[in-house]
Amino acid sequence: MNITFTDKKLEKLANDDRKMIAALGKVRATILRRRLTQLLDAVTLEDVRHLPGNYHELKNDRKGQWGCDLDQPYRLVFTPHEDPIPTNEDGQYIWLEITGVEVIEIVNYHKEN
């Protein structure tokens, strides 16, 4: 799967293990590397749906975004490249048709509520 990043700072962090460890700590950096590798190795978002990491659609003001677990309570948050996001007749997202994502942040979004 193709992965892009919302900004250069996040992209540099994700592509430099030393910077990642310095900014996030060893545990979170290791898990982030694992999640990015899972996404890179996938052909579609469906390929990661049931892997460890709890890949899931977000709700409410984050509808259209996905999250996956890093170390609690942090998440990797991303959006599909597809615009509009493919949906079925019931309005559910079709994970099988999503072939690229843009990483938007590493965050504890539960703290926002």
N, C-alpha and C positions, 0 to 999 in steps of 0.2 A: 504494500500500500504506500502511496505517496504521502509524505508528511512535510508540512510547511509550518512556519511559526509566525505569530502576529508581529513580532518585533525582533530586531537583530540581537538584542541583549539575551533574550530567551533562546534564540537559535545558537548563539555562541556558547551559552551555558550547557545546552543539550549536546553539543558536539565537542566539548572539552571536559574530560573526566576530572581533571584536576580542579577546574573552575567549579564544576558541579559539586564535588566533595567539599570544597572550601565554602560554597554558598549554602549548601543544603545539609551538610553532614554526611558521613559515610553511609548510614542506613538508608536515608531517603534517596541519596544519589544512586545507590545500588538498585533500589526498587524502581526508580525512574528509568534507569538504563534498561532494566528488564521490560518495563511497560513499552518503552519506545521500540525495543527490539521486537516485541510481540506485534506491535502495529506495523512495523516495517516488513515483517515476515508474512503478514496477512495479505490476502488478495482483496478481501472485502471486510467490512466491519463485522460481519457475521462470524468470520473466522476467530475473532477474539471474544465473542459474546459469552462463551461459557468457560473461558480460561480463568485461572486465578487472577484476581485483580478487580473483580466485581464491576465489569464494564456495564454502564447503565445510562439510560436517558435521564436528563434532568428535567425538572418541572417548573411550573410557575414562571417567574421572570427569567429563568434560565432555559426555558423550552427551546429546543433546537440545538442544545449543547449536550455533550456526553461527558461523563466523568469516569475515572477508574481510581482505585485506591492506591495510595502510596503508603506511608506510615501514618497511622491515625493521628490527627483527624484530616490529614492533607490528601488532596486529590489532584490528579492531572486532568485538566479540563480542555476539551477540544470540540470543534465543530466540523461537520462534513464539508468537503469542497463542493459537493453538488448543491446547486441553487436553481430551483427550489429543492429542498430535501425530498427524495422520493417517498411517497406515501401510498398506502393501499386505499381501497374504497371506504374503509372505516377510519381513515385519517392516521393510521399507525405508520410509523417510519419503517421503511424496508431496508434493514441492515445489509441485506445481500446486494443491494445496488449502490452502496457507498464504498467508493474505491480510493478515497483520499481524505485526509483530515488536516485541519490547521490547529496546532496547539496554541491555546490562548493564555493559559496561566497554570501555575501551581499554587493552590490556595486551600484554605480551610473555609469553604463557603458556608458551612453551618454557623460560623461565627457571625455572618452577615444578618441572620434572621433575628 
